[in-house]
Amino acid sequence: MTELQERESVIDELIDDLVPAGMDWERLVVTYPIPALLLAAIGGFLLGRRHGPEIIAAVSGFAAAEVSRNVEPFLGREAG
Amino acid sequence: MADKAKPEISEAAEMAREAIEDGVVSARERFQRLGDEVQSKYKKVSEDVRKGAERASQEIRRGAERARETYEDVAETAQRSYHRARSEAGNLSREVSLYVRDNPGKALLIAAGVGFVLGLLARGRGGSDEE
């Protein structure tokens, strides 16, 4: 599996987690591409408007934790 | 004496008649000249008015023709621009649809991301609904 395919499958899994189970979102998006895009953009807009800073803070915290988790072994090794 | 005065009176009367006739003729001629002058002036004025009206009519016709040509040019340009914009919008819509069909998840994520950023910007400008 190439890196691009892997990334796309990650995106698909993410969307699968977000939408209700049993909903064939890919078929809907392929059948109605423009309305699906509009709906996604409106959803993103509302999410950004209502909970934007919280989401950014959570994502930043998650990224910082991941970075520190990955860097910790090297720092620990050097300190030890 | 009365016989002697009679021809003199008749001569004087004749002279007076001739004088009156001359006056009448002269007055008639003068009136005739005046009438001719008035008529020629009337003709000149009416000719000037007619020429002015013709010129004004030609100018109005020319202006209307120019306005019609300008209107047609503008209408044609607007129609061409509308058709071009419509065709470009159709092409863009087709390309977007193709991209979305090829990469549905990615396209949805990009759209949601763009919406999210716009929502953040809108919140920054106008304040959130909850605040």
Backbone of each chain as ProteinMPNN parsed JSONL, in Angstrom:
{"seq_chain_A": "MTELQERESVIDELIDDLVPAGMDWERLVVTYPIPALLLAAIGGFLLGRRHGPEIIAAVSGFAAAEVSRNVEPFLGREAG", "coords_chain_A": {"N_chain_A": [[0.851, -1.202, 0.0], [0.678, 2.154, -0.968], [1.958, 5.349, 0.251], [0.182, 7.385, -0.241], [-2.239, 6.036, -0.683], [-2.519, 4.939, 1.811], [-2.859, 7.222, 3.351], [-5.275, 8.152, 2.332], [-6.93, 6.068, 3.105], [-6.855, 6.402, 5.829], [-8.169, 8.84, 6.071], [-10.668, 8.055, 5.11], [-11.374, 6.223, 7.085], [-11.537, 7.926, 9.251], [-13.72, 9.528, 8.524], [-15.624, 7.529, 8.387], [-15.814, 6.98, 11.099], [-16.941, 9.32, 11.978], [-19.46, 9.707, 10.698], [-22.869, 8.407, 10.96], [-23.214, 4.916, 11.756], [-23.472, 2.432, 9.225], [-24.195, 4.074, 7.231], [-23.778, 4.781, 3.873], [-21.609, 6.756, 3.053], [-19.763, 7.334, 1.049], [-20.959, 6.576, -1.342], [-23.069, 8.347, -1.388], [-21.677, 10.794, -1.546], [-20.395, 10.51, -4.011], [-22.587, 10.337, -5.648], [-23.946, 12.771, -5.226], [-22.049, 15.166, -5.578], [-21.534, 18.032, -5.368], [-23.565, 19.092, -3.551], [-22.775, 17.554, -1.342], [-20.238, 18.531, -0.799], [-20.885, 21.173, -0.164], [-22.434, 20.761, 2.116], [-20.52, 19.659, 3.826], [-18.792, 21.834, 4.015], [-20.458, 23.717, 5.236], [-20.953, 22.418, 7.645], [-18.34, 22.355, 8.683], [-17.927, 25.087, 8.893], [-19.84, 25.868, 10.832], [-18.934, 24.357, 12.979], [-16.384, 25.44, 13.331], [-17.1, 28.016, 13.999], [-18.561, 27.737, 16.362], [-17.121, 25.983, 18.102], [-14.459, 26.377, 17.543], [-11.936, 27.433, 18.786], [-11.686, 25.64, 20.969], [-11.407, 23.174, 19.678], [-9.052, 23.615, 18.274], [-7.314, 23.997, 20.392], [-7.431, 21.459, 21.562], [-6.43, 19.855, 19.48], [-3.886, 20.959, 19.271], [-2.87, 20.358, 21.817], [-2.934, 17.575, 21.676], [-1.086, 17.169, 19.6], [1.203, 18.249, 20.752], [1.543, 16.511, 22.905], [1.993, 14.115, 21.53], [4.372, 14.735, 20.194], [6.073, 15.139, 22.383], [5.944, 12.616, 23.491], [7.188, 11.112, 21.527], [9.691, 12.228, 21.478], [10.686, 11.947, 23.99], [12.056, 9.426, 24.645], [14.569, 9.778, 23.394], [15.515, 12.095, 24.644], [15.553, 11.194, 27.288], [17.418, 9.169, 27.07], [19.697, 10.632, 26.48], [19.892, 12.226, 28.77], [20.128, 10.293, 30.739]], "CA_chain_A": [[0.0, 0.0, 0.0], [1.518, 3.343, -1.026], [1.698, 6.329, 1.322], [-1.033, 8.137, -0.609], [-3.41, 5.176, -0.439], [-2.648, 4.793, 3.268], [-3.424, 8.468, 3.881], [-6.692, 8.187, 1.958], [-7.696, 5.121, 3.923], [-6.976, 7.026, 7.157], [-9.249, 9.839, 5.945], [-11.938, 7.324, 5.002], [-11.694, 5.669, 8.413], [-11.945, 9.055, 10.101], [-15.091, 9.904, 8.166], [-16.474, 6.406, 8.814], [-16.064, 7.138, 12.541], [-17.752, 10.523, 12.241], [-20.85, 9.587, 10.222], [-23.587, 7.303, 11.599], [-22.865, 3.594, 11.242], [-24.395, 1.909, 8.223], [-24.474, 5.082, 6.187], [-22.79, 4.662, 2.792], [-21.339, 8.165, 2.719], [-19.004, 7.453, -0.214], [-21.912, 6.511, -2.449], [-23.805, 9.624, -1.382], [-20.794, 11.875, -2.024], [-20.163, 10.306, -5.443], [-23.844, 10.619, -6.369], [-24.25, 14.217, -5.124], [-20.757, 15.732, -5.145], [-21.553, 19.453, -4.973], [-24.276, 19.25, -2.268], [-21.997, 16.955, -0.251], [-19.176, 19.496, -0.462], [-21.519, 22.315, 0.506], [-22.83, 20.317, 3.45], [-19.291, 19.536, 4.626], [-18.273, 23.187, 4.276], [-21.344, 24.352, 6.219], [-20.67, 21.766, 8.933], [-17.054, 22.866, 9.153], [-18.097, 26.497, 9.268], [-20.559, 25.942, 12.122], [-18.041, 23.808, 14.001], [-15.324, 26.434, 13.572], [-17.679, 29.21, 14.62], [-19.025, 27.47, 17.735], [-16.131, 25.321, 18.967], [-13.158, 26.471, 16.88], [-10.765, 27.507, 19.673], [-11.564, 24.407, 21.764], [-10.876, 22.113, 18.809], [-7.65, 23.929, 17.979], [-6.559, 23.73, 21.621], [-7.339, 20.005, 21.729], [-5.505, 19.326, 18.467], [-2.533, 21.413, 19.643], [-2.469, 19.568, 22.973], [-2.655, 16.217, 21.205], [0.158, 17.195, 18.835], [2.314, 18.473, 21.695], [1.732, 15.269, 23.661], [2.607, 13.131, 20.632], [5.769, 15.129, 19.972], [6.857, 14.896, 23.61], [6.024, 11.16, 23.673], [8.176, 10.578, 20.599], [11.025, 12.805, 21.736], [11.085, 11.595, 25.358], [13.107, 8.387, 24.744], [15.894, 10.312, 23.035], [15.954, 13.016, 25.715], [15.835, 10.392, 28.464], [18.658, 8.44, 26.832], [20.813, 11.576, 26.6], [19.993, 12.669, 30.158], [20.593, 9.163, 31.513]], "C_chain_A": [[0.885, 1.251, 0.0], [1.108, 4.315, 0.08], [0.386, 7.085, 1.063], [-2.297, 7.313, -0.31], [-3.647, 5.035, 1.066], [-3.301, 6.042, 3.873], [-4.924, 8.541, 3.568], [-7.515, 7.228, 2.798], [-7.86, 5.653, 5.344], [-8.116, 8.038, 7.143], [-10.604, 9.143, 5.904], [-12.359, 6.76, 6.353], [-12.192, 6.758, 9.347], [-13.388, 9.447, 9.82], [-16.056, 8.792, 8.565], [-16.814, 6.518, 10.295], [-17.03, 8.284, 12.821], [-19.212, 10.332, 11.856], [-21.524, 8.398, 10.914], [-23.253, 5.962, 10.94], [-23.918, 3.112, 10.236], [-24.707, 2.888, 7.118], [-23.366, 5.005, 5.124], [-22.459, 6.077, 2.286], [-20.608, 8.317, 1.391], [-19.948, 7.454, -1.418], [-22.699, 7.826, -2.551], [-22.955, 10.753, -1.957], [-20.568, 11.746, -3.52], [-21.429, 10.641, -6.233], [-24.153, 12.124, -6.374], [-22.992, 14.957, -4.676], [-20.848, 17.165, -4.625], [-22.349, 19.659, -3.676], [-23.494, 18.671, -1.101], [-20.889, 17.909, 0.184], [-19.747, 20.666, 0.313], [-21.883, 21.958, 1.948], [-21.608, 20.224, 4.369], [-18.756, 20.925, 4.985], [-19.133, 23.887, 5.327], [-21.106, 23.761, 7.612], [-19.368, 22.265, 9.525], [-17.155, 24.299, 9.633], [-18.752, 26.608, 10.644], [-19.669, 25.445, 13.263], [-16.959, 24.825, 14.357], [-15.863, 27.642, 14.305], [-18.045, 28.945, 16.089], [-17.912, 26.935, 18.631], [-14.732, 25.384, 18.385], [-11.979, 26.484, 17.83], [-10.572, 26.239, 20.502], [-10.942, 23.293, 20.92], [-9.4, 22.361, 18.522], [-6.788, 23.642, 19.213], [-6.375, 22.226, 21.82], [-6.345, 19.409, 20.752], [-4.066, 19.714, 18.81], [-2.018, 20.583, 20.82], [-2.096, 18.151, 22.573], [-1.319, 16.173, 20.463], [1.353, 17.366, 19.762], [2.603, 17.199, 22.474], [2.405, 14.216, 22.803], [4.083, 13.424, 20.422], [6.59, 14.785, 21.208], [6.997, 13.394, 23.849], [7.09, 10.557, 22.762], [9.595, 11.047, 20.905], [11.581, 12.322, 23.071], [12.172, 10.513, 25.422], [14.503, 8.912, 24.423], [16.426, 11.21, 24.131], [16.349, 12.228, 26.957], [17.167, 9.681, 28.327], [19.862, 9.361, 27.022], [21.022, 12.001, 28.037], [20.56, 11.559, 31.031], [22.022, 8.848, 31.151]], "O_chain_A": [[1.746, 1.397, 0.867], [0.086, 4.148, 0.745], [-0.39, 7.379, 1.972], [-3.277, 7.82, 0.236], [-4.783, 5.014, 1.538], [-4.153, 5.96, 4.758], [-5.731, 8.934, 4.41], [-8.652, 7.525, 3.163], [-8.873, 5.395, 5.993], [-8.924, 8.095, 8.07], [-11.558, 9.564, 6.559], [-13.532, 6.805, 6.724], [-13.126, 6.56, 10.124], [-14.177, 9.67, 10.738], [-17.166, 9.061, 9.025], [-17.928, 6.205, 10.715], [-17.824, 8.235, 13.76], [-20.108, 10.744, 12.593], [-20.846, 7.491, 11.396], [-23.038, 5.885, 9.73], [-25.11, 3.369, 10.401], [-25.414, 2.554, 6.167], [-22.183, 5.143, 5.432], [-22.955, 6.522, 1.25], [-20.801, 9.306, 0.683], [-19.772, 8.213, -2.372], [-22.954, 8.338, -3.641], [-23.435, 11.566, -2.748], [-20.55, 12.75, -4.232], [-21.356, 11.164, -7.345], [-24.566, 12.678, -7.393], [-22.883, 15.336, -3.51], [-20.305, 17.478, -3.565], [-21.859, 20.339, -2.774], [-23.53, 19.215, 0.003], [-20.631, 18.076, 1.376], [-19.18, 21.102, 1.315], [-21.67, 22.744, 2.871], [-21.647, 20.647, 5.524], [-18.323, 21.161, 6.113], [-18.608, 24.57, 6.206], [-21.062, 24.477, 8.613], [-19.29, 22.563, 10.717], [-16.556, 24.682, 10.638], [-18.281, 27.345, 11.51], [-19.645, 26.018, 14.352], [-16.657, 25.043, 15.53], [-15.172, 28.231, 15.137], [-17.865, 29.808, 16.947], [-17.766, 27.367, 19.775], [-13.896, 24.535, 18.697], [-11.093, 25.637, 17.711], [-9.441, 25.804, 20.719], [-10.065, 22.564, 21.384], [-8.595, 21.43, 18.525], [-5.681, 23.116, 19.101], [-5.295, 21.773, 22.2], [-5.521, 18.571, 21.12], [-3.145, 18.912, 18.661], [-0.864, 20.155, 20.821], [-1.104, 17.591, 23.041], [-0.518, 15.261, 20.666], [2.385, 16.718, 19.588], [3.763, 16.842, 22.682], [3.287, 13.499, 23.276], [4.93, 12.531, 20.459], [7.673, 14.21, 21.099], [8.027, 12.935, 24.344], [7.802, 9.628, 23.145], [10.57, 10.348, 20.626], [12.796, 12.288, 23.267], [13.128, 10.665, 26.183], [15.485, 8.554, 25.073], [17.594, 11.132, 24.514], [17.347, 12.539, 27.607], [17.946, 9.582, 29.275], [20.878, 8.987, 27.608], [22.157, 12.13, 28.496], [21.355, 11.809, 31.937], [22.607, 7.915, 31.701]]}, "seq_chain_B": "MADKAKPEISEAAEMAREAIEDGVVSARERFQRLGDEVQSKYKKVSEDVRKGAERASQEIRRGAERARETYEDVAETAQRSYHRARSEAGNLSREVSLYVRDNPGKALLIAAGVGFVLGLLARGRGGSDEE", "coords_chain_B": {"N_chain_B": [[-69.022, 135.115, -65.344], [-69.402, 133.01, -63.791], [-69.313, 131.097, -65.752], [-66.692, 131.253, -66.443], [-65.388, 130.444, -64.186], [-66.066, 127.819, -63.94], [-64.626, 125.964, -65.699], [-62.14, 126.186, -64.452], [-62.599, 125.233, -61.927], [-63.279, 122.702, -62.574], [-60.882, 121.884, -63.656], [-59.24, 122.067, -61.441], [-60.418, 120.182, -59.888], [-59.933, 117.98, -61.415], [-57.158, 117.875, -61.234], [-56.874, 117.444, -58.538], [-58.029, 114.944, -58.372], [-56.253, 113.511, -59.925], [-54.008, 113.794, -58.336], [-54.828, 112.483, -56.087], [-55.202, 109.984, -57.157], [-52.567, 109.429, -57.891], [-51.448, 109.373, -55.358], [-52.816, 107.228, -54.28], [-51.935, 105.208, -55.968], [-49.243, 105.295, -55.42], [-49.297, 104.69, -52.717], [-50.373, 102.129, -52.9], [-48.343, 100.848, -54.273], [-46.359, 101.074, -52.392], [-47.455, 99.581, -50.319], [-47.527, 97.183, -51.621], [-44.814, 96.66, -51.958], [-44.086, 96.482, -49.295], [-45.602, 94.293, -48.56], [-44.376, 92.392, -50.198], [-41.847, 92.387, -49.086], [-42.407, 91.528, -46.49], [-43.374, 89.031, -47.107], [-41.125, 87.837, -48.302], [-39.403, 87.868, -46.123], [-40.836, 86.257, -44.411], [-40.737, 83.904, -45.864], [-37.99, 83.453, -45.767], [-37.575, 83.144, -43.004], [-39.207, 80.943, -42.506], [-37.922, 79.096, -44.077], [-35.463, 78.958, -42.751], [-36.334, 77.935, -40.321], [-37.309, 75.507, -41.203], [-34.955, 74.334, -42.149], [-33.523, 74.237, -39.744], [-35.15, 72.52, -38.267], [-34.909, 70.235, -39.796], [-32.191, 69.741, -39.492], [-32.092, 69.323, -36.73], [-33.722, 67.087, -36.595], [-32.17, 65.284, -38.042], [-29.943, 65.152, -36.347], [-31.111, 64.054, -34.081], [-31.922, 61.608, -35.132], [-29.404, 60.561, -35.756], [-28.275, 60.474, -33.188], [-30.014, 58.679, -31.955], [-29.476, 56.445, -33.475], [-26.792, 56.045, -32.832], [-27.073, 55.532, -30.09], [-28.564, 53.204, -30.218], [-26.738, 51.508, -31.474], [-24.719, 51.486, -29.512], [-26.12, 50.345, -27.399], [-26.669, 47.856, -28.516], [-24.055, 46.893, -28.761], [-23.248, 46.79, -26.063], [-25.134, 45.019, -25.055], [-24.49, 42.745, -26.524], [-21.877, 42.271, -25.651], [-22.361, 41.803, -22.942], [-23.924, 39.537, -23.133], [-22.114, 37.752, -24.295], [-20.203, 37.657, -22.235], [-21.741, 36.574, -20.201], [-22.344, 34.041, -21.284], [-19.756, 33.015, -21.437], [-18.975, 33.034, -18.738], [-20.869, 31.286, -17.744], [-20.209, 28.965, -19.092], [-17.62, 28.574, -18.115], [-18.189, 28.247, -15.42], [-19.653, 25.91, -15.591], [-17.663, 24.162, -16.504], [-15.916, 24.25, -14.325], [-17.543, 23.219, -12.328], [-17.907, 20.649, -13.339], [-15.27, 19.698, -13.215], [-14.788, 19.813, -10.457], [-16.711, 17.999, -9.599], [-15.723, 15.665, -10.767], [-13.277, 15.428, -9.411], [-14.217, 15.107, -6.814], [-15.569, 12.694, -7.086], [-13.448, 11.018, -7.614], [-11.847, 11.326, -5.297], [-13.431, 11.073, -2.68], [-13.363, 11.217, 0.206], [-11.165, 12.85, 0.77], [-11.925, 15.213, -0.529], [-14.204, 15.914, 0.929], [-13.054, 16.359, 3.423], [-11.359, 18.502, 2.858], [-13.244, 20.472, 2.139], [-14.65, 20.68, 4.552], [-12.573, 21.574, 6.153], [-11.951, 24.045, 5.003], [-14.366, 25.345, 5.496], [-14.283, 25.267, 8.296], [-12.085, 26.946, 8.867], [-13.068, 29.336, 7.807], [-15.243, 29.666, 9.508], [-13.886, 30.032, 11.922], [-12.643, 32.457, 11.353], [-14.887, 34.068, 11.014], [-15.917, 33.955, 13.556], [-13.902, 35.233, 14.916], [-14.167, 37.808, 13.924], [-16.891, 38.611, 14.297], [-17.517, 37.677, 16.81], [-18.491, 34.872, 18.857], [-21.55, 32.886, 18.821], [-22.24, 32.107, 21.321], [-20.977, 33.834, 23.005]], "CA_chain_B": [[-68.008, 134.804, -64.342], [-69.622, 131.609, -63.401], [-68.851, 130.246, -66.85], [-65.23, 131.285, -66.449], [-64.887, 129.693, -63.021], [-66.425, 126.404, -64.067], [-63.509, 125.116, -66.149], [-61.052, 126.214, -63.479], [-62.973, 124.316, -60.847], [-63.204, 121.327, -63.087], [-59.447, 121.586, -63.804], [-58.706, 121.82, -60.087], [-60.947, 118.882, -59.428], [-59.186, 116.943, -62.16], [-55.808, 117.802, -60.665], [-56.999, 116.801, -57.22], [-58.299, 113.526, -58.61], [-54.999, 112.897, -60.363], [-53.104, 113.744, -57.175], [-55.309, 111.408, -55.206], [-54.896, 108.71, -57.834], [-51.116, 109.196, -57.74], [-51.21, 108.972, -53.952], [-53.332, 105.865, -54.085], [-51.03, 104.287, -56.666], [-47.987, 105.243, -54.666], [-49.556, 103.914, -51.47], [-50.558, 100.719, -53.27], [-47.016, 100.292, -54.58], [-45.622, 100.93, -51.14], [-48.023, 98.411, -49.628], [-47.104, 95.991, -52.375], [-43.409, 96.396, -51.614], [-44.067, 96.031, -47.899], [-46.115, 92.908, -48.569], [-43.344, 91.525, -50.773], [-40.764, 92.251, -48.102], [-42.891, 90.649, -45.404], [-43.471, 87.663, -47.635], [-39.791, 87.26, -48.479], [-38.863, 87.598, -44.786], [-41.55, 85.084, -43.897], [-40.191, 82.732, -46.546], [-36.632, 83.206, -45.257], [-37.692, 82.603, -41.638], [-39.766, 79.583, -42.557], [-36.854, 78.241, -44.633], [-34.497, 78.74, -41.66], [-36.966, 77.027, -39.346], [-37.384, 74.173, -41.815], [-33.604, 73.767, -42.144], [-33.187, 73.911, -38.345], [-35.904, 71.323, -37.871], [-34.297, 69.085, -40.493], [-30.901, 69.444, -38.848], [-32.384, 68.73, -35.409], [-34.244, 65.739, -36.822], [-31.026, 64.428, -38.421], [-29.119, 64.922, -35.148], [-31.848, 63.115, -33.209], [-31.83, 60.28, -35.761], [-28.029, 60.073, -35.601], [-28.11, 60.135, -31.765], [-30.767, 57.444, -31.678], [-28.736, 55.344, -34.124], [-25.589, 55.778, -32.014], [-27.529, 54.908, -28.83], [-28.977, 51.833, -30.537], [-25.513, 50.719, -31.696], [-24.058, 51.296, -28.215], [-26.932, 49.377, -26.633], [-26.458, 46.515, -29.085], [-22.694, 46.458, -28.395], [-23.221, 46.443, -24.63], [-25.939, 43.798, -24.868], [-23.748, 41.611, -27.084], [-20.753, 41.997, -24.747], [-22.899, 41.199, -21.711], [-24.372, 38.179, -23.458], [-20.91, 36.914, -24.461], [-19.597, 37.449, -20.907], [-22.616, 35.657, -19.46], [-22.154, 32.692, -21.808], [-18.419, 32.544, -21.077], [-18.985, 32.745, -17.294], [-21.68, 30.09, -17.541], [-19.445, 27.814, -19.57], [-16.519, 28.335, -17.174], [-18.771, 27.697, -14.187], [-19.996, 24.521, -15.891], [-16.413, 23.386, -16.529], [-15.41, 24.145, -12.947], [-18.424, 22.297, -11.605], [-17.597, 19.292, -13.817], [-13.963, 19.285, -12.686], [-14.951, 19.571, -9.017], [-17.456, 16.748, -9.445], [-14.813, 14.557, -11.083], [-12.311, 15.286, -8.312], [-14.923, 14.569, -5.642], [-15.86, 11.281, -7.344], [-12.187, 10.262, -7.488], [-11.346, 11.383, -3.913], [-14.566, 11.593, -1.891], [-13.003, 11.552, 1.584], [-10.269, 14.006, 0.781], [-12.686, 16.4, -0.914], [-15.058, 16.292, 2.068], [-12.205, 16.904, 4.482], [-10.902, 19.843, 2.432], [-14.388, 21.388, 2.243], [-14.927, 20.923, 5.967], [-11.467, 22.378, 6.67], [-12.145, 25.433, 4.537], [-15.495, 25.869, 6.277], [-13.821, 25.458, 9.674], [-11.253, 28.165, 8.914], [-13.967, 30.488, 7.601], [-16.008, 29.817, 10.756], [-12.989, 30.646, 12.913], [-12.469, 33.875, 10.987], [-16.158, 34.753, 11.289], [-16.017, 34.064, 15.018], [-12.938, 36.263, 15.314], [-14.655, 39.145, 13.556], [-18.186, 39.008, 14.864], [-17.752, 37.073, 18.112], [-19.26, 33.632, 18.714], [-22.97, 32.992, 19.194], [-22.41, 31.873, 22.754], [-20.433, 34.955, 23.778]], "C_chain_B": [[-68.135, 133.357, -63.883], [-69.152, 130.67, -64.484], [-67.338, 130.159, -66.872], [-64.673, 130.427, -65.313], [-65.12, 128.19, -63.146], [-65.274, 125.536, -64.579], [-62.375, 125.084, -65.147], [-61.334, 125.224, -62.337], [-62.825, 122.878, -61.313], [-61.754, 120.912, -63.244], [-58.829, 121.251, -62.44], [-59.163, 120.464, -59.566], [-60.21, 117.74, -60.102], [-57.804, 116.744, -61.556], [-55.833, 117.081, -59.312], [-57.226, 115.305, -57.388], [-57.014, 112.803, -59.015], [-54.03, 112.719, -59.186], [-53.507, 112.578, -56.241], [-54.986, 110.048, -55.816], [-53.426, 108.359, -57.702], [-50.8, 108.693, -56.332], [-51.637, 107.536, -53.714], [-52.396, 104.85, -54.728], [-49.739, 104.12, -55.875], [-48.163, 104.425, -53.384], [-49.694, 102.428, -51.781], [-49.192, 100.059, -53.538], [-46.224, 100.043, -53.286], [-46.129, 99.705, -50.352], [-47.583, 97.105, -50.28], [-45.669, 95.602, -51.993], [-43.309, 95.829, -50.196], [-44.528, 94.568, -47.803], [-45.07, 91.941, -49.094], [-42.218, 91.275, -49.762], [-41.166, 91.287, -46.983], [-42.926, 89.2, -45.871], [-42.09, 87.023, -47.768], [-39.165, 86.956, -47.122], [-39.518, 86.361, -44.181], [-40.989, 83.802, -44.515], [-38.818, 82.381, -45.988], [-36.697, 82.557, -43.858], [-38.2, 81.17, -41.673], [-38.743, 78.611, -43.122], [-35.83, 77.909, -43.546], [-35.059, 77.728, -40.656], [-36.986, 75.609, -39.889], [-36.003, 73.504, -41.792], [-33.191, 73.352, -40.732], [-33.879, 72.644, -37.892], [-35.312, 70.079, -38.518], [-32.988, 68.685, -39.832], [-31.138, 68.757, -37.498], [-32.872, 67.296, -35.569], [-33.115, 64.778, -37.19], [-30.167, 64.104, -37.199], [-29.787, 63.897, -34.226], [-31.76, 61.703, -33.775], [-30.445, 59.677, -35.557], [-27.789, 59.628, -34.15], [-28.808, 58.832, -31.418], [-30.045, 56.241, -32.264], [-27.509, 54.967, -33.299], [-25.983, 55.067, -30.725], [-27.908, 53.456, -29.068], [-27.744, 50.939, -30.738], [-24.799, 50.435, -30.378], [-24.794, 50.244, -27.394], [-26.694, 47.966, -27.152], [-25.082, 45.971, -28.72], [-22.657, 45.968, -26.956], [-23.974, 45.136, -24.394], [-25.176, 42.574, -25.367], [-22.589, 41.223, -26.16], [-21.247, 41.299, -23.482], [-23.314, 39.759, -21.965], [-23.174, 37.236, -23.601], [-20.294, 36.598, -23.1], [-20.416, 36.444, -20.106], [-22.402, 34.221, -19.929], [-20.8, 32.13, -21.392], [-18.395, 32.148, -19.597], [-19.751, 31.464, -17.017], [-20.906, 28.844, -17.951], [-18.3, 27.495, -18.609], [-17.03, 27.746, -15.861], [-19.137, 26.23, -14.382], [-18.762, 23.64, -15.88], [-15.888, 23.16, -15.12], [-16.228, 23.129, -12.152], [-18.134, 20.849, -12.007], [-16.279, 18.798, -13.215], [-14.056, 18.958, -11.199], [-15.655, 18.236, -8.79], [-16.55, 15.549, -9.707], [-13.837, 14.305, -9.938], [-12.981, 14.642, -7.095], [-15.222, 13.088, -5.853], [-14.598, 10.43, -7.196], [-11.714, 10.205, -6.04], [-12.444, 11.905, -2.988], [-14.17, 12.032, -0.483], [-12.161, 12.798, 1.664], [-11.042, 15.296, 0.476], [-13.567, 16.879, 0.238], [-14.231, 16.948, 3.161], [-11.72, 18.314, 4.132], [-12.039, 20.848, 2.592], [-14.681, 21.718, 3.697], [-13.832, 21.792, 6.577], [-11.605, 23.837, 6.265], [-13.279, 26.083, 5.321], [-15.088, 26.163, 7.709], [-13.014, 26.756, 9.802], [-12.131, 29.41, 8.744], [-14.793, 30.751, 8.86], [-15.17, 30.459, 11.842], [-12.822, 32.133, 12.643], [-13.736, 34.659, 11.311], [-16.329, 34.955, 12.79], [-15.107, 35.183, 15.513], [-13.456, 37.654, 15.037], [-15.897, 39.535, 14.336], [-18.428, 38.497, 16.266], [-18.621, 35.854, 17.951], [-20.707, 33.856, 19.127], [-23.157, 32.895, 20.694], [-21.938, 33.06, 23.585], [-21.423, 36.113, 23.852]], "O_chain_B": [[-67.171, 132.632, -63.637], [-68.652, 129.582, -64.2], [-66.765, 129.142, -67.263], [-63.637, 129.776, -65.453], [-64.426, 127.394, -62.513], [-64.966, 124.502, -63.987], [-61.71, 124.058, -65.003], [-60.456, 124.503, -61.864], [-62.344, 121.993, -60.605], [-61.405, 119.756, -63.008], [-58.036, 120.321, -62.293], [-58.424, 119.724, -58.916], [-59.903, 116.71, -59.502], [-57.335, 115.618, -61.386], [-54.977, 116.258, -58.988], [-56.681, 114.497, -56.636], [-56.709, 111.701, -58.561], [-53.351, 111.702, -59.041], [-52.682, 111.835, -55.71], [-54.57, 109.11, -55.136], [-53.053, 107.214, -57.449], [-50.026, 107.758, -56.129], [-50.952, 106.749, -53.06], [-52.094, 103.8, -54.161], [-49.221, 103.021, -55.683], [-47.323, 103.603, -53.018], [-49.206, 101.576, -51.038], [-48.914, 98.933, -53.123], [-45.553, 99.028, -53.098], [-45.351, 98.921, -49.807], [-47.313, 96.097, -49.626], [-45.348, 94.439, -51.746], [-42.585, 94.872, -49.924], [-43.95, 93.746, -47.091], [-44.877, 90.849, -48.562], [-41.718, 90.162, -49.6], [-40.42, 90.39, -46.587], [-42.562, 88.279, -45.141], [-41.884, 85.862, -47.415], [-38.488, 85.942, -46.956], [-38.868, 85.538, -43.536], [-40.79, 82.787, -43.847], [-38.498, 81.214, -45.76], [-35.999, 81.586, -43.564], [-37.694, 80.298, -40.967], [-38.687, 77.451, -42.715], [-35.383, 76.769, -43.417], [-34.371, 76.81, -40.209], [-36.726, 74.643, -39.172], [-35.865, 72.322, -41.477], [-32.601, 72.291, -40.525], [-33.285, 71.799, -37.223], [-35.219, 69.019, -37.899], [-32.694, 67.506, -39.632], [-30.492, 67.764, -37.163], [-32.502, 66.407, -34.802], [-33.08, 63.634, -36.739], [-29.72, 62.972, -37.016], [-29.137, 63.009, -33.674], [-31.558, 60.733, -33.044], [-30.294, 58.497, -35.241], [-27.197, 58.579, -33.894], [-28.274, 57.995, -30.691], [-29.996, 55.169, -31.661], [-27.208, 53.794, -33.083], [-25.32, 54.117, -30.307], [-27.624, 52.584, -28.248], [-27.688, 49.803, -30.266], [-24.333, 49.321, -30.136], [-24.182, 49.371, -26.779], [-26.538, 47.015, -26.385], [-24.924, 44.79, -28.412], [-22.123, 44.901, -26.655], [-23.528, 44.267, -23.645], [-25.197, 41.514, -24.743], [-22.338, 40.044, -25.91], [-20.642, 40.336, -23.011], [-23.092, 38.877, -21.136], [-23.188, 36.103, -23.118], [-19.913, 35.461, -22.823], [-19.868, 35.578, -19.424], [-22.293, 33.299, -19.121], [-20.679, 30.956, -21.044], [-17.879, 31.092, -19.232], [-19.354, 30.656, -16.177], [-20.934, 27.817, -17.272], [-18.026, 26.331, -18.315], [-16.399, 26.871, -15.268], [-18.965, 25.408, -13.481], [-18.774, 22.534, -15.339], [-15.475, 22.059, -14.757], [-15.69, 22.303, -11.415], [-18.112, 19.946, -11.171], [-16.171, 17.656, -12.768], [-13.489, 17.971, -10.73], [-15.27, 17.449, -7.926], [-16.59, 14.553, -8.985], [-13.592, 13.167, -9.539], [-12.415, 13.767, -6.438], [-15.141, 12.303, -4.908], [-14.647, 9.293, -6.726], [-11.232, 9.167, -5.589], [-12.392, 13.058, -2.558], [-14.589, 13.095, -0.025], [-12.389, 13.681, 2.49], [-10.846, 16.324, 1.124], [-13.672, 18.078, 0.498], [-14.634, 17.951, 3.75], [-11.674, 19.2, 4.985], [-11.835, 21.943, 3.116], [-14.928, 22.872, 4.046], [-14.112, 22.646, 7.418], [-11.403, 24.745, 7.072], [-13.168, 27.229, 5.756], [-15.49, 27.177, 8.28], [-13.23, 27.553, 10.716], [-11.957, 30.406, 9.447], [-15.019, 31.901, 9.237], [-15.647, 31.312, 12.59], [-12.852, 32.958, 13.557], [-13.668, 35.777, 11.821], [-16.822, 35.99, 13.239], [-15.469, 35.966, 16.392], [-13.221, 38.578, 15.815], [-15.973, 40.603, 14.944], [-19.443, 38.839, 16.872], [-19.415, 35.785, 17.013], [-21.046, 34.886, 19.71], [-24.067, 33.488, 21.273], [-22.408, 33.283, 24.7], [-21.127, 37.139, 24.465]]}, "name": "protein", "num_of_chains": 2, "seq": "MTELQERESVIDELIDDLVPAGMDWERLVVTYPIPALLLAAIGGFLLGRRHGPEIIAAVSGFAAAEVSRNVEPFLGREAGMADKAKPEISEAAEMAREAIEDGVVSARERFQRLGDEVQSKYKKVSEDVRKGAERASQEIRRGAERARETYEDVAETAQRSYHRARSEAGNLSREVSLYVRDNPGKALLIAAGVGFVLGLLARGRGGSDEE"}
